[in-house]
Protein backbone atom coordinates (compact mmCIF):
# COMPACT_ATOMS: atom_id res chain seq x y z
CA UNK A 1 0.00 0.00 0.00
CA UNK A 2 1.45 3.38 -1.02
CA UNK A 3 1.02 6.47 1.08
CA UNK A 4 0.19 9.70 -0.71
CA UNK A 5 2.38 12.67 0.08
CA UNK A 6 0.44 15.49 1.76
CA UNK A 7 -0.42 18.42 -0.49
CA UNK A 8 1.74 21.51 -0.08
CA UNK A 9 0.03 24.55 1.37
CA UNK A 10 -0.12 27.72 -0.73
CA UNK A 11 2.58 29.33 1.44
CA UNK A 12 4.82 26.24 1.25
CA UNK A 13 4.47 25.98 -2.53
CA UNK A 14 5.18 29.68 -3.09
CA UNK A 15 8.19 29.55 -0.79
CA UNK A 16 9.49 26.51 -2.70
CA UNK A 17 9.10 28.30 -6.03
CA UNK A 18 10.77 31.51 -4.91
CA UNK A 19 13.71 29.67 -3.34
CA UNK A 20 14.32 27.93 -6.67
CA UNK A 21 14.63 31.17 -8.65
CA UNK A 22 17.84 32.01 -10.48
CA UNK A 23 17.38 35.74 -11.22
CA UNK A 24 18.26 37.07 -14.66
CA UNK A 25 21.54 38.98 -14.57
CA UNK A 26 21.69 40.32 -18.15
CA UNK A 27 20.63 43.94 -18.62
CA UNK A 28 20.33 46.59 -21.31
CA UNK A 29 20.21 50.38 -21.48
CA UNK A 30 16.99 51.82 -22.88
CA UNK A 31 15.42 55.26 -23.16
CA UNK A 32 13.52 56.31 -20.05
CA UNK A 33 10.49 57.00 -22.23
CA UNK A 34 10.47 53.32 -23.25
CA UNK A 35 11.06 51.83 -19.78
CA UNK A 36 7.47 51.59 -18.55
CA UNK A 37 6.89 48.16 -16.94
CA UNK A 38 10.56 47.16 -17.03
CA UNK A 39 12.65 46.24 -13.97
CA UNK A 40 15.57 48.44 -12.98
CA UNK A 41 18.90 46.59 -13.05
CA UNK A 42 20.97 49.08 -11.01
CA UNK A 43 20.13 51.70 -8.42
CA UNK A 44 19.87 55.26 -9.69
CA UNK A 45 21.06 58.41 -7.95
CA UNK A 46 20.31 62.09 -8.41
CA UNK A 47 22.98 64.26 -10.03
CA UNK A 48 21.18 67.46 -9.05
CA UNK A 49 18.83 68.90 -6.48
CA UNK A 50 15.09 68.86 -7.11
CA UNK A 51 14.00 71.57 -7.22
CA UNK A 52 17.36 72.87 -8.47
CA UNK A 53 16.75 76.32 -6.88
CA UNK A 54 14.37 78.00 -4.47
CA UNK A 55 11.13 78.69 -6.36
CA UNK A 56 7.60 79.83 -5.73
CA UNK A 57 4.64 77.52 -5.21
CA UNK A 58 2.16 80.27 -6.10
CA UNK A 59 1.46 83.12 -8.47
CA UNK A 60 1.93 86.26 -6.39
CA UNK A 61 4.63 88.65 -5.18
CA UNK A 62 8.11 87.89 -3.87
CA UNK A 63 8.88 90.15 -0.93
CA UNK A 64 11.08 90.70 2.08
CA UNK A 65 8.92 89.56 5.00
CA UNK A 66 10.23 92.41 7.14
CA UNK A 67 8.79 94.93 4.64
CA UNK A 68 5.27 93.49 5.16
CA UNK A 69 5.12 93.43 8.96
CA UNK A 70 2.28 95.97 9.09
CA UNK A 71 -0.21 93.68 7.33
CA UNK A 72 -1.03 96.47 4.86
CA UNK A 73 2.33 97.17 3.21
CA UNK A 74 2.41 99.25 0.02
CA UNK A 75 5.43 98.35 -2.16
CA UNK A 76 6.68 99.29 -5.60
CA UNK A 77 6.69 96.41 -8.10
CA UNK A 78 10.27 96.45 -9.34
CA UNK A 79 10.25 93.48 -11.73
CA UNK A 80 8.30 90.62 -13.25
CA UNK A 81 9.66 87.03 -13.06
CA UNK A 82 7.96 84.30 -15.13
CA UNK A 83 8.95 80.63 -14.73
CA UNK A 84 12.19 79.90 -16.55
CA UNK A 85 13.59 83.42 -16.07
CA UNK A 86 16.06 84.77 -13.52
CA UNK A 87 15.16 87.95 -11.67
CA UNK A 88 17.37 90.70 -10.30
CA UNK A 89 18.20 90.96 -6.59
CA UNK A 90 15.18 92.37 -4.76
CA UNK A 91 15.77 95.82 -3.27
CA UNK A 92 14.36 96.62 0.16
CA UNK A 93 10.91 98.17 0.05
CA UNK A 94 9.99 96.59 -3.30
CA UNK A 95 8.14 93.49 -4.52
CA UNK A 96 8.61 91.24 -7.57
CA UNK A 97 5.62 89.96 -9.54
CA UNK A 98 6.35 86.22 -9.71
CA UNK A 99 4.69 83.18 -11.27
CA UNK A 100 4.48 79.54 -10.12
CA UNK A 101 7.78 77.72 -10.54
CA UNK A 102 9.88 80.86 -11.00
CA UNK A 103 13.18 81.24 -9.17
CA UNK A 104 13.06 83.35 -5.99
CA UNK A 105 15.22 86.47 -6.49
CA UNK A 106 18.09 87.13 -4.12
CA UNK A 107 16.94 89.23 -1.19
CA UNK A 108 13.36 87.92 -1.14
CA UNK A 109 12.42 85.49 1.62
CA UNK A 110 8.65 85.01 1.17
CA UNK A 111 5.90 84.91 -1.44
CA UNK A 112 2.46 86.41 -0.91
CA UNK A 113 -0.27 84.85 -3.08
CA UNK A 114 -1.91 87.22 -5.52
CA UNK A 115 -5.33 86.83 -3.86
CA UNK A 116 -3.92 88.75 -0.85
CA UNK A 117 -2.60 91.59 -2.98
CA UNK A 118 -4.07 94.59 -4.85
CA UNK A 119 -2.15 96.16 -7.74
CA UNK A 120 -2.55 99.81 -8.69
CA UNK A 121 -0.17 100.93 -11.43
CA UNK A 122 3.31 99.92 -10.28
CA UNK A 123 2.32 99.78 -6.60
CA UNK A 124 0.99 96.71 -4.79
CA UNK A 125 -0.76 96.60 -1.44
CA UNK A 126 0.04 93.46 0.57
CA UNK A 127 -2.91 92.64 2.88
CA UNK A 128 -1.08 89.89 4.72
CA UNK A 129 1.80 89.47 7.15
CA UNK A 130 3.99 86.74 5.65
CA UNK A 131 6.58 84.73 7.51
CA UNK A 132 9.99 83.93 6.09
CA UNK A 133 9.81 80.90 3.77
CA UNK A 134 6.08 81.22 3.03
CA UNK A 135 5.08 79.61 -0.31
CA UNK A 136 8.70 78.91 -1.21
CA UNK A 137 9.87 75.50 -2.37
CA UNK A 138 13.43 75.13 -1.12
CA UNK A 139 16.29 73.83 -3.24
CA UNK A 140 16.53 70.03 -2.81
CA UNK A 141 13.24 69.91 -0.89
CA UNK A 142 12.15 66.86 -2.93
CA UNK A 143 15.49 65.28 -3.87
CA UNK A 144 19.04 66.01 -2.74
CA UNK A 145 21.89 65.62 -5.21
CA UNK A 146 23.73 62.34 -4.56
CA UNK A 147 20.75 60.58 -2.99
CA UNK A 148 19.36 57.28 -4.29
CA UNK A 149 16.02 57.81 -6.01
CA UNK A 150 15.31 54.27 -7.32
CA UNK A 151 16.64 50.92 -6.14
CA UNK A 152 17.61 47.93 -8.26
CA UNK A 153 14.64 45.60 -8.66
CA UNK A 154 12.13 48.45 -8.92
CA UNK A 155 9.33 47.77 -11.41
CA UNK A 156 9.10 51.01 -13.31
CA UNK A 157 5.70 52.65 -13.47
CA UNK A 158 4.73 56.07 -14.78
CA UNK A 159 5.62 57.71 -11.46
CA UNK A 160 9.11 56.15 -11.36
CA UNK A 161 9.73 57.31 -14.94
CA UNK A 162 8.65 60.82 -13.99
CA UNK A 163 10.99 60.74 -10.99
CA UNK A 164 13.91 59.60 -13.16
CA UNK A 165 13.18 62.33 -15.67
CA UNK A 166 13.03 64.96 -12.90
CA UNK A 167 16.74 64.43 -12.22
CA UNK A 168 17.62 64.34 -15.91
CA UNK A 169 17.97 60.59 -16.51
CA UNK A 170 17.35 60.13 -20.24
CA UNK A 171 18.10 56.38 -20.17
CA UNK A 172 17.96 53.59 -17.62
CA UNK A 173 19.60 50.16 -17.16
CA UNK A 174 16.89 47.49 -17.08
CA UNK A 175 16.81 43.70 -16.77
CA UNK A 176 16.44 42.07 -20.17
CA UNK A 177 13.00 40.76 -20.96
CA UNK A 178 12.14 37.28 -19.72
CA UNK A 179 11.74 34.80 -22.58
CA UNK A 180 8.69 32.59 -21.97
CA UNK A 181 7.38 29.73 -24.12
CA UNK A 182 3.74 28.67 -23.81
CA UNK A 183 1.79 25.74 -25.22
CA UNK A 184 -1.58 24.15 -24.63
CA UNK A 185 -2.55 20.49 -24.53
CA UNK A 186 -5.88 18.95 -25.38
CA UNK A 187 -7.31 17.46 -28.58
CA UNK A 188 -10.61 19.14 -27.66
CA UNK A 189 -9.14 22.64 -28.10
CA UNK A 190 -10.00 24.85 -31.07
CA UNK A 191 -9.19 28.44 -31.94
CA UNK A 192 -11.78 31.22 -32.22
CA UNK A 193 -12.73 31.55 -35.87
CA UNK A 194 -12.65 27.79 -36.43
CA UNK A 195 -15.81 25.70 -36.69
CA UNK A 196 -16.43 24.15 -33.28
CA UNK A 197 -16.71 20.38 -33.71
CA UNK A 198 -18.78 18.22 -31.34
CA UNK A 199 -16.96 17.85 -28.01
CA UNK A 200 -14.58 20.76 -28.75
CA UNK A 201 -14.08 24.02 -26.82
CA UNK A 202 -12.35 27.24 -27.71
CA UNK A 203 -8.87 27.74 -26.25
CA UNK A 204 -9.51 30.67 -23.90
CA UNK A 205 -6.35 29.94 -21.90
CA UNK A 206 -4.17 30.85 -24.88
CA UNK A 207 -5.51 34.42 -24.75
CA UNK A 208 -5.66 34.56 -20.97
CA UNK A 209 -2.08 33.47 -20.30
CA UNK A 210 -0.55 35.41 -23.17
CA UNK A 211 -2.19 38.59 -21.92
CA UNK A 212 -1.02 38.00 -18.34
CA UNK A 213 2.55 37.37 -19.52
CA UNK A 214 2.56 40.49 -21.69
CA UNK A 215 1.37 42.51 -18.68
CA UNK A 216 4.56 41.38 -16.94
CA UNK A 217 6.77 42.51 -19.83
CA UNK A 218 7.68 39.01 -21.05
CA UNK A 219 8.70 38.06 -24.58
CA UNK A 220 6.22 35.29 -25.36
CA UNK A 221 6.68 32.47 -27.88
CA UNK A 222 3.40 30.66 -28.49
CA UNK A 223 3.80 27.02 -29.59
CA UNK A 224 0.03 26.70 -29.90
CA UNK A 225 -2.03 23.59 -29.27
CA UNK A 226 0.02 20.40 -28.89
CA UNK A 227 -1.57 17.00 -29.62
CA UNK A 228 -2.44 14.78 -26.68
CA UNK A 229 0.51 12.43 -26.95
CA UNK A 230 3.59 11.84 -24.83
CA UNK A 231 6.00 12.19 -27.76
CA UNK A 232 4.46 15.45 -29.02
CA UNK A 233 4.61 16.87 -25.51
CA UNK A 234 8.24 15.80 -25.04
CA UNK A 235 9.24 17.18 -28.43
CA UNK A 236 7.69 20.58 -27.71
CA UNK A 237 9.32 20.74 -24.29
CA UNK A 238 12.74 20.04 -25.83
CA UNK A 239 12.30 22.71 -28.49
CA UNK A 240 10.99 25.32 -26.04
CA UNK A 241 13.81 24.75 -23.54
CA UNK A 242 16.54 25.77 -25.99
CA UNK A 243 15.79 29.50 -26.22
CA UNK A 244 13.61 30.28 -23.22
CA UNK A 245 13.99 30.99 -19.52
CA UNK A 246 10.59 29.57 -18.62
CA UNK A 247 8.07 27.19 -20.18
CA UNK A 248 4.40 27.42 -19.21
CA UNK A 249 1.78 24.88 -20.22
CA UNK A 250 -1.95 24.69 -19.69
CA UNK A 251 -3.77 21.36 -19.28
CA UNK A 252 -2.57 17.80 -19.00
CA UNK A 253 -1.18 18.03 -15.45
CA UNK A 254 -3.62 15.63 -13.78
CA UNK A 255 -3.21 11.85 -13.66
CA UNK A 256 -5.53 10.65 -16.41
CA UNK A 257 -4.40 8.50 -19.33
CA UNK A 258 -4.43 11.54 -21.63
CA UNK A 259 -2.52 13.77 -19.21
CA UNK A 260 1.05 13.67 -20.54
CA UNK A 261 2.71 16.68 -18.94
CA UNK A 262 3.96 14.96 -15.79
CA UNK A 263 5.67 11.98 -17.50
CA UNK A 264 6.99 14.25 -20.28
CA UNK A 265 8.65 16.61 -17.80
CA UNK A 266 10.12 13.69 -15.86
CA UNK A 267 11.53 12.29 -19.13
CA UNK A 268 13.00 15.60 -20.33
CA UNK A 269 14.13 16.99 -17.01
CA UNK A 270 12.81 16.72 -13.50
CA UNK A 271 9.60 17.48 -11.64
CA UNK A 272 10.27 19.29 -8.37
CA UNK A 273 6.74 20.02 -7.18
CA UNK A 274 3.27 18.77 -8.02
CA UNK A 275 -0.18 19.31 -6.48
CA UNK A 276 -1.03 22.06 -4.01
CA UNK A 277 -3.80 22.38 -1.42
CA UNK A 278 -5.46 25.22 -3.33
CA UNK A 279 -8.92 25.59 -4.85
CA UNK A 280 -9.22 26.20 -7.72
CA UNK A 281 -5.98 24.82 -9.12
CA UNK A 282 -4.80 21.72 -7.23
CA UNK A 283 -2.72 20.23 -10.10
CA UNK A 284 0.22 22.64 -10.52
CA UNK A 285 3.54 21.28 -11.72
CA UNK A 286 6.97 22.86 -11.30
CA UNK A 287 10.26 21.54 -12.61
CA UNK A 288 13.09 22.07 -15.07
CA UNK A 289 13.70 20.94 -18.64
CA UNK A 290 17.22 20.03 -19.74
CA UNK A 291 18.95 21.79 -22.62
CA UNK A 292 22.46 21.86 -24.04
CA UNK A 293 23.55 24.40 -21.42
CA UNK A 294 21.73 24.32 -18.11
CA UNK A 295 17.94 24.10 -18.00
CA UNK A 296 14.74 26.06 -18.46
CA UNK A 297 12.20 26.39 -15.69
CA UNK A 298 8.83 24.71 -16.21
CA UNK A 299 5.41 25.53 -14.77
CA UNK A 300 2.39 23.43 -15.74
CA UNK A 301 -0.99 24.99 -15.03
CA UNK A 302 -4.41 23.31 -14.86
CA UNK A 303 -6.61 23.35 -17.95
CA UNK A 304 -9.76 24.76 -16.37
CA UNK A 305 -9.64 28.49 -17.16
CA UNK A 306 -10.29 29.85 -13.66
CA UNK A 307 -7.78 27.39 -12.20
CA UNK A 308 -5.24 28.52 -14.76
CA UNK A 309 -6.00 32.17 -14.02
CA UNK A 310 -5.82 31.85 -10.23
CA UNK A 311 -2.66 29.72 -10.16
CA UNK A 312 -0.96 32.16 -12.52
CA UNK A 313 -1.75 35.07 -10.21
CA UNK A 314 -0.76 33.23 -7.03
CA UNK A 315 2.36 31.39 -8.21
CA UNK A 316 3.51 32.27 -11.73
CA UNK A 317 3.37 36.04 -11.32
CA UNK A 318 5.58 36.16 -8.18
CA UNK A 319 7.94 33.58 -9.74
CA UNK A 320 8.36 35.75 -12.86
CA UNK A 321 8.81 38.94 -10.84
CA UNK A 322 11.52 37.28 -8.75
CA UNK A 323 13.24 36.04 -11.93
CA UNK A 324 13.27 39.67 -13.06
CA UNK A 325 14.92 40.71 -9.79
CA UNK A 326 11.91 42.23 -8.01
CA UNK A 327 12.43 41.68 -4.25
CA UNK A 328 8.86 42.28 -3.01
CA UNK A 329 6.38 40.02 -4.79
CA UNK A 330 3.61 39.63 -2.21
CA UNK A 331 0.41 41.41 -3.30
CA UNK A 332 -1.24 43.75 -0.81
CA UNK A 333 -4.39 42.32 0.77
CA UNK A 334 -7.09 44.12 2.72
CA UNK A 335 -9.50 43.13 5.49
CA UNK A 336 -13.03 43.61 4.14
CA UNK A 337 -16.53 42.74 5.26
CA UNK A 338 -18.24 39.76 3.64
CA UNK A 339 -21.87 40.48 2.78
CA UNK A 340 -22.70 36.82 2.16
CA UNK A 341 -22.67 33.39 3.78
CA UNK A 342 -20.27 30.62 2.74
CA UNK A 343 -21.24 27.56 4.72
CA UNK A 344 -19.32 24.90 2.76
CA UNK A 345 -15.62 25.26 3.60
CA UNK A 346 -13.10 23.11 1.75
CA UNK A 347 -10.08 21.34 3.20
CA UNK A 348 -7.96 23.34 0.74
CA UNK A 349 -7.11 27.05 0.75
CA UNK A 350 -9.90 28.54 -1.37
CA UNK A 351 -9.75 31.68 -3.50
CA UNK A 352 -13.25 32.96 -4.09
CA UNK A 353 -14.11 35.49 -6.80
CA UNK A 354 -15.79 38.49 -5.21
CA UNK A 355 -16.82 42.04 -6.00
CA UNK A 356 -16.93 45.24 -3.93
CA UNK A 357 -20.57 46.29 -3.56
CA UNK A 358 -22.11 49.74 -3.15
CA UNK A 359 -22.06 49.35 0.65
CA UNK A 360 -18.31 48.85 0.80
CA UNK A 361 -18.58 45.12 1.48
CA UNK A 362 -17.94 42.08 -0.67
CA UNK A 363 -20.47 40.23 -2.80
CA UNK A 364 -19.73 36.69 -3.97
CA UNK A 365 -20.11 35.44 -7.52
CA UNK A 366 -22.89 32.85 -7.44
CA UNK A 367 -21.01 30.08 -9.31
CA UNK A 368 -17.49 29.42 -8.03
CA UNK A 369 -16.77 26.60 -10.49
CA UNK A 370 -13.26 26.50 -11.95
CA UNK A 371 -14.73 26.53 -15.45
CA UNK A 372 -16.77 29.76 -15.06
CA UNK A 373 -14.52 32.43 -16.55
CA UNK A 374 -17.26 35.07 -16.24
CA UNK A 375 -16.48 35.18 -12.51
CA UNK A 376 -13.06 36.69 -13.26
CA UNK A 377 -14.58 39.45 -15.39
CA UNK A 378 -17.39 40.19 -12.93
CA UNK A 379 -15.15 40.16 -9.87
CA UNK A 380 -12.80 42.78 -8.41
CA UNK A 381 -10.49 40.26 -6.77
CA UNK A 382 -10.03 37.12 -4.71
CA UNK A 383 -11.00 36.26 -1.15
CA UNK A 384 -8.17 34.26 0.44
CA UNK A 385 -10.09 31.75 2.56
CA UNK A 386 -8.04 29.43 4.83
CA UNK A 387 -8.75 25.68 4.79
CA UNK A 388 -11.87 24.56 6.63
CA UNK A 389 -13.15 28.09 7.28
CA UNK A 390 -16.77 29.10 6.73
CA UNK A 391 -17.96 32.67 6.27
CA UNK A 392 -21.00 34.33 7.83
CA UNK A 393 -22.30 37.66 6.62
CA UNK A 394 -20.51 40.41 8.54
CA UNK A 395 -17.24 38.47 8.95
CA UNK A 396 -14.01 40.20 7.98
CA UNK A 397 -12.10 38.35 5.25
CA UNK A 398 -8.78 38.78 3.45
CA UNK A 399 -9.35 40.34 0.01
CA UNK A 400 -6.74 40.70 -2.75
CA UNK A 401 -7.81 43.05 -5.57
CA UNK A 402 -7.06 41.97 -9.14
CA UNK A 403 -5.27 45.30 -9.59
CA UNK A 404 -2.66 44.07 -7.07
CA UNK A 405 -2.35 40.69 -8.78
CA UNK A 406 -2.14 41.58 -12.46
CA UNK A 407 0.41 44.41 -12.67
C-alpha positions, 0 to 999 in steps of 0.5 A: 500500500502506497502512502500519498504525500500530503499536499503543499500549502499555498505558502509552502508551494510559493516559498518553494518556487521563490527559493528555486529562482535564479534571477536574470543577470543580463541587462540593457540600457533603454530610453527612459520613455520606453522603460514603462513596466521594465525592472531596474537593473541598477540603483539610480542616484540624483545628479542634481537637487530637485527643485534645483533652486528655491522657487515659488509655489504660487502666483503672487509677489516675492517680498522681504517679509520684514517689509510686510510686517504691518499687514497692509504694506504698500510696495513698488513692483520692481520686476516681473519674473515668469517661470524659466527666467532669472530675476534681479536681486530684490531691493528693500521696500519693493516686490517682484511679480512672480509666477508659479515655478519661477526662481526666488530672487536674491533678497526675497524670503517670502511669497504672498499669493496674488489673492492677498494683494491689490495692484494699482499701477506699479504699486501693490498693497500686501494685505497679509503678514507673511513669515519667512519661507512662506510659499517657497519650495526650497532647493533640494526639498524633494530630492538632494543631489547624490541621494538614491532615487530608485533601487535595483529591482524596482518595477518602473511605473509612470511615477518612477519614470517621472521621478527619473526624468526629474533628475535628468535621466534620459536612459535607464539600465533594465533587466532584459526581458524574460523569454517565456514559451507557452503551449496548450494540450488537449485534442478538444481545443479549437481556436476562435474563428474555427468551426467548433466540432462536437466535443470541442471548446475554444482555447480561452487559456491561450488568450488569458495566459498570453495577456497576463505574460505580456502585462509582466513585460515578457517576450512570449513564444506561443507554440500553440495547441500540442496534440495529446501524446507523450512524444508530441509533448516531449518534443515541444518541451525540448524545443521550447527549452533551448531559447527560453527561460521559462516554459508554461503549459496549460492542461494535462497536469492531472493523472488521467491516461491523456494527461502527458505533462507529468511523464513528459517533464520527468523524461526531459528533465525533473519534476520538483513540485506537483499538487497544491492544497489550493482551490481552484488549481490543485494540479500545478507542476513545477520543474526544469527541462534540460537543454544543451547548457543548463535548464529552463524552468517549467510551470504546468498549469491546470486546464480549467480556465479559472484554475489557470487564471488563479494559479498564474496570479498566485504562483507564476506572477511572483515567480516571474517577478523574482526572476526579473529581480523584483524583491517584493512580490507579495500582493497587498491584501485588505481586510473587508466585510463579507456580505454573504454566507459561505457555509461549505468550507473546503479542506484546501485554501480557497480563493473565491471570486468576489466584487466590492458592492455599493455598501463597501462590502464584498459580494460573492459570484454565485457560481465558483466553479473553476470553469466559469470564466465570467467570474473573473470578469465580474469580480474585483479580486479574490477572497483568500479563505483558509482551509476549513473556514466558513464565512457568515455575513458580517465576517471580515475576510482577506481580500486581494484586488485583481489590480494588485495581482495583475500588474 
